[in-house]
């Protein structure tokens, strides 16, 4: 995983780190149990303060995206984690809400929409 940080985006750097790690976890790029770079290593690579990385990691841990293990580092939470399940369920609901709106606008019957969903679900890894 490669993090890209912009100092001119207007988004705080710790938020950029959180967003990119969260997206990598939720899209499967980072797997449950996988180690994240150490605080110091990531701070050095991005040329930012260790405190900035610490804040990002701590907030991700609060969200249930990662787990901080004292003396060992930070790891991606298993998808079985209850907070991770809630996060993923919310993401699915939001996506389905958008799909529902688009399907109604296109006059796609619910039964056809369910068939489409089933097909895509079976294709998913």
C-alpha positions in Angstrom: 0.0 0.0 0.0 1.4 3.4 -1.0 0.1 6.5 0.8 0.0 9.7 -1.1 -0.1 12.9 1.0 -0.8 16.3 -0.3 0.1 19.4 1.8 -2.0 21.6 -0.4 -5.3 19.7 -0.5 -6.8 21.4 2.5 -7.5 18.1 4.2 -5.4 17.5 7.3 -2.6 15.0 6.8 -3.8 12.6 9.5 -7.2 12.5 7.8 -5.5 11.7 4.5 -3.7 8.8 6.1 -6.9 7.6 7.8 -8.9 7.8 4.6 -6.4 6.0 2.5 -5.9 3.2 5.0 -9.6 2.8 5.6 -10.2 2.6 1.8 -7.4 0.0 1.5 -8.9 -2.1 4.2 -12.5 -1.8 3.0 -11.6 -2.7 -0.6 -9.5 -5.6 0.4 -6.1 -4.2 -0.5 -5.1 -4.7 3.2 -6.2 -8.0 4.8 -7.2 -8.7 8.4 -4.1 -9.3 10.6 -1.7 -7.6 8.2 0.8 -5.4 9.8 0.9 -1.6 9.1 4.2 0.3 8.9 5.5 1.4 12.3 4.7 4.9 13.4 8.3 6.0 13.0 8.8 4.3 9.7 5.6 5.8 8.1 6.4 9.2 9.5 9.9 9.0 8.0 8.6 7.8 4.6 6.0 10.6 4.5 8.3 13.2 6.1 5.8 14.1 8.7 5.6 14.1 12.5 5.2 10.8 14.4 2.4 12.5 16.3 0.4 12.9 13.0 0.7 9.2 12.3 -0.1 8.3 15.9 -3.3 10.4 15.7 -4.3 8.7 12.4 -3.6 5.2 13.8 -5.4 5.9 17.1 -8.5 7.2 15.3 -8.5 4.2 13.0 -8.3 1.9 16.1 -11.2 3.8 17.6 -13.2 3.1 14.5 -12.3 -0.6 14.6 -10.4 -0.5 11.4 -7.0 -1.4 12.9 -5.8 -2.8 16.2 -2.8 -1.3 18.1 -0.8 -4.0 20.0 1.5 -2.5 22.6 5.1 -3.4 21.8 4.2 -5.2 18.5 2.7 -2.5 16.3 -0.6 -1.9 14.4 -2.5 -4.4 12.5 -5.6 -4.5 10.3 -8.6 -5.6 12.3 -10.2 -8.9 11.3 -13.4 -8.4 9.4 -15.1 -10.4 12.2 -14.5 -7.4 14.5 -17.9 -6.0 15.5 -17.0 -2.4 14.7 -15.6 -3.5 11.3 -18.9 -5.3 10.6 -20.9 -2.2 11.4 -18.7 -0.1 9.2 -19.0 -2.5 6.3 -22.7 -2.8 6.8 -23.1 0.9 6.7 -21.1 1.1 3.5 -23.2 -1.5 1.9 -26.4 0.2 2.9 -25.2 3.5 1.5 -24.3 1.8 -1.8 -27.6 0.0 -1.9 -29.5 3.3 -1.3 -27.7 4.8 -4.3 -28.4 1.7 -6.4 -32.1 1.9 -5.4 -32.3 5.6 -6.4 -30.7 4.8 -9.8 -32.8 1.7 -10.4 -36.0 3.7 -9.8 -34.9 6.5 -12.1 -34.2 3.8 -14.8 -37.5 2.0 -14.1 -35.8 -1.2 -13.3 -38.2 -3.6 -11.6 -37.2 -4.8 -8.1 -37.0 -8.5 -9.3 -34.5 -7.5 -12.1 -32.5 -5.5 -9.6 -32.3 -8.5 -7.2 -31.1 -10.6 -10.1 -28.4 -8.1 -10.9 -27.4 -8.0 -7.2 -27.2 -11.8 -7.1 -25.0 -11.9 -10.2 -22.6 -9.3 -8.8 -22.6 -10.9 -5.4 -21.5 -14.2 -7.0 -18.7 -12.5 -8.9 -17.3 -10.8 -5.8 -14.2 -12.3 -4.3 
